[in-house]
Amino acid sequence: GHEQLLKMMEERMMDVEQKLRLVKRLLQDKVNQLKEQLSKNTKADAMVKDLYVENAQLLKALEMTEQRQKTAEKKNYLLEEKIANLNKIVKNLASPAFSS
């Protein structure tokens, strides 16, 4: 019975070792998977930061463009007023010439 018990213990030990090797392999696979995911996340994080900076630059450019447009619209309005005033002056100058 003693040898039988020893043989059973040996078989159980081999079974446990086999299960441990399997668990170790599964854990290593999981570690590799997590390392790969970390690498992808790091790249994605860098891309998000780049996009954030680019977005800020685009917003600044948009603000400057809008400011230029407002300035151009103001100048355009003033020019239209000057043209209207010049037309009135020309009309006033021309009407005495026609009446004489």
C-alpha positions as CSV (number, residue, x, y, z in Angstrom):
1,G,0.0,0.0,0.0
2,H,2.9,2.3,0.7
3,E,4.3,2.0,-2.9
4,Q,0.7,2.4,-4.2
5,L,0.3,5.7,-2.2
6,L,3.7,6.9,-3.4
7,K,2.8,6.2,-7.1
8,M,-0.5,8.0,-6.6
9,M,1.3,11.0,-5.1
10,E,3.7,11.0,-8.0
11,E,0.9,10.9,-10.6
12,R,-0.8,13.8,-8.8
13,M,2.4,15.8,-8.7
14,M,2.9,15.2,-12.5
15,D,-0.8,16.2,-13.0
16,V,-0.3,19.4,-10.9
17,E,2.9,20.2,-12.8
18,Q,1.2,19.8,-16.1
19,K,-1.6,22.1,-15.0
20,L,0.9,24.6,-13.7
21,R,2.7,24.6,-17.1
22,L,-0.7,25.2,-18.8
23,V,-1.5,28.1,-16.4
24,K,2.0,29.6,-16.9
25,R,1.5,29.4,-20.8
26,L,-1.9,31.0,-20.5
27,L,-0.6,33.7,-18.2
28,Q,2.3,34.4,-20.6
29,D,-0.2,34.7,-23.5
30,K,-2.2,37.2,-21.4
31,V,0.9,39.2,-20.6
32,N,1.8,39.3,-24.3
33,Q,-1.7,40.4,-25.2
34,L,-1.6,43.1,-22.5
35,K,1.8,44.3,-23.7
36,E,0.4,44.6,-27.2
37,Q,-2.7,46.5,-26.0
38,L,-0.4,48.8,-24.0
39,S,1.6,49.5,-27.1
40,K,-1.6,50.3,-29.1
41,N,-2.9,52.5,-26.3
42,T,0.4,54.4,-26.2
43,K,0.3,55.0,-29.9
44,A,-3.4,56.1,-29.7
45,D,-2.6,58.4,-26.8
46,A,0.2,60.0,-28.9
47,M,-2.2,60.4,-31.8
48,V,-4.9,62.0,-29.6
49,K,-2.3,64.5,-28.2
50,D,-1.2,65.3,-31.8
51,L,-4.8,65.9,-32.8
52,Y,-5.4,68.0,-29.8
53,V,-2.5,70.3,-30.7
54,E,-3.5,70.4,-34.4
55,N,-7.1,71.2,-33.4
56,A,-5.8,74.1,-31.2
57,Q,-3.8,75.4,-34.2
58,L,-6.8,75.1,-36.5
59,L,-9.0,77.0,-34.0
60,K,-6.4,79.8,-33.8
61,A,-6.2,80.0,-37.6
62,L,-10.0,80.0,-37.8
63,E,-10.2,82.8,-35.2
64,M,-7.7,84.9,-37.2
65,T,-9.6,84.2,-40.5
66,E,-12.9,85.3,-38.9
67,Q,-11.2,88.4,-37.6
68,R,-9.8,89.2,-41.1
69,Q,-13.3,88.6,-42.5
70,K,-14.9,91.0,-40.0
71,T,-12.2,93.6,-40.9
72,A,-12.8,93.1,-44.6
73,E,-16.6,93.4,-44.1
74,K,-16.1,96.7,-42.2
75,K,-13.8,98.1,-44.9
76,N,-16.3,97.0,-47.5
77,Y,-19.2,98.7,-45.7
78,L,-17.2,101.9,-45.4
79,L,-16.3,101.8,-49.1
80,E,-19.9,101.3,-50.0
81,E,-20.8,104.3,-47.9
82,K,-18.1,106.4,-49.6
83,I,-19.4,105.2,-53.0
84,A,-22.9,106.2,-52.1
85,N,-21.7,109.6,-50.9
86,L,-19.6,110.1,-54.1
87,N,-22.7,109.2,-56.2
88,K,-24.7,111.8,-54.3
89,I,-22.0,114.4,-55.0
90,V,-21.8,113.5,-58.7
91,K,-25.6,113.7,-58.9
92,N,-25.6,117.1,-57.2
93,L,-22.8,118.4,-59.5
94,A,-24.5,117.0,-62.6
95,S,-28.0,118.3,-61.9
96,P,-27.1,122.1,-62.1
97,A,-25.2,121.4,-65.3
98,F,-28.3,119.8,-66.8
99,S,-30.6,122.5,-65.7
100,S,-28.6,125.3,-67.3
